[in-house]
Amino acid sequence: MTEGAGGSGFSPGKGEILIEGARHRGKTVDVYIDGEGKIAALGKEAGRGSGRDARIRIDGRGMVLAHGLVNTHTHAAMTLMRGYADDMPLKDWLATKIWPLEAHLTGEDVYRGTKLACLEMIRTGTLAFNDMYFFMEEAARAVSEMGLRATLAYGFIDLGDEEKREKEIRATERFVSVVKGLANPRIRAAVGPHAVYTVSPEGLRWCAGFSREKGIGIHIHLAETGQEVRDCEKQHGKRPVAHLDACGCLTERTVAAHCCWLDRPECSLLAARGASASHNPTSNMKLAVNRAMPYPWMKEAGVNVSLGTDGCASNNSLDMFGAMKDAALLQKFAWNDQTVLPAPEVLHMATEAGARALGIHAGRIEVGVPADLLLIPLARPQMTPLFSEESNLVYSAGGSLVDTAICDGRVLMFHGVVPGEEEILAQAAESAAALVQRSVA
Ligand SMILES: [Zn+2]
């Protein structure tokens, strides 16, 4: 950055930005971002001497230019539970630690927790995410203030109870209309049926119909554990994918998180319906779900496979660089094959496939698309030597290396500074402590 709004480097609104001399795919490029937040020129002609006016100029020399990462499965406000309880059997962990905390969550907690999540995402290069949780109006408020993109879903859970279903239907309708009212192009609503074991077939059918009517996404957990598959077969006479399909939930707008226990025909059915998967390797390993998402079968079937972190209780970070490395390693280990999921494919999962899963016109650095960009310094041990940008980004960088983040033409972080960081950290820590106090009182 040489000059900017008040010299601070931050652009409160959209404005022309010129990044000069950054490295991208082995070449030195300039990027000109127009007042609409789109990449208007890329390459040498975009830079100095081109006669273009830029409100903000950023010196990109010594930096790799990368696309912002897309996290397609998380529960952002669970940042408040980071490190509260780990290394426990899944059932005990949920019943004695997580659910009691969630029972005491307030809207203000979700607002503060989501702000903390957004701060961590910006710092680690994630500029769009797919979220499912509660008090989602407050999550929307946090995202709107932080400036990144999000698709937000209210977690719909009816447990087969008709009265509860009616409540969830009203909560979903209300939230979708709130998001519409925000008219913020960076924030979208989705329908969030939690999973086949927490939502009745009637609830799933309603979610499918409502998503079709509104033209919005469906965000669901799918085949995370073997138990889920066995229970679904027992209860509904079908494996989870066939069951979801029968309820109309497999669409081109669907993002199914986990997909660990899919068999081959299920991968084909996901592909045939155009549904996307979200691979969550870190969470799956931490919760020991005992099976890696069958990436080779998914790839063979042609499923759009994206990448996610899951919530902070089961990860415990939102760093997509960590998720990229874990995905590559988990797949190689699970299939006993070093060639499975090479670095360029992982990067594709974390960018283009994620954008496609969320229906965002982004994911590639090219003229005409929204500028969701990162600058990562080269003069760091993790980036030296630089035989391959893709290899270093996936295997050695880590999210903390991200120096500058631009989303939709706005600078969200400049040289490691995100405005308001101290207050966000203090408020989140305060909320987390008070939440634990309330839950044990
Ligand atoms: Zn989840």
Boltz pocket constraint, residues with backbone or C-beta under 6 A from the ligand:
constraints:
  - pocket:
      binder: B
      contacts: [[A, 73], [A, 74], [A, 75], [A, 221], [A, 257], [A, 310], [A, 311]]
      max_distance: 6.0
